[in-house]
């Protein structure tokens, strides 16, 4: 029976929690689970997470789980059942991040591209495509820069194409895939090797592959 890395990480935390056993401390320890929830978690991991959540009342531990609802709702992910159980026992609170407004999008563009000449139609297209998703918006803008659709000319930023010729993929995954496709073969190979180690990796390790 195989367990995920996420399961063993939670198991380690479980033993740390109960051997730690110092309820008098004024320190608050935070366990932050970012993309691990939708990507690495399985039935066993989610079950262990639920067990932890029910047994930390007396400990100075704060667990934060971060995930995109679209990644959970689109599948029969075990975290959905665990979330429902946590709600039933009143041992969790959900904080939903609000979407970026059009005004906030404009503020970001003005900050990232000072003295730009972006017109309303471009901002409308970007706002409609990304639908307030901050990560999607940033990745889409980076793609447009890498494609030389957004260029700097005479100390100001502007578009090198007509609005109708601008192609923004319909999803975050599509934008990232497109950005990867623009890399040179050597850069893509390095990225593939680095992905085995994870988000943080040592350049010396990659250089030996």
Secondary structure, 3 states (H helix, E strand, C coil): CCCCHHHHHHHHHHHHHHHHCCCCCCCCEEEEECCHHHHHCCHHHHHHHHHHHHCCCCCCEEEEECCCHHHHHCCCCHHHHHHHHHHHCCCCCCCCCCCCCHHHHHHHHHHHCCCECCCHHHHHHHHHHHCCCHHHHHHHHHHHHHCCCEEEECCEEEECCCHHHCCCCCCHHHHHHHHHHCCCHHHHHHHHHHHHHCCCCCHHHHHCC
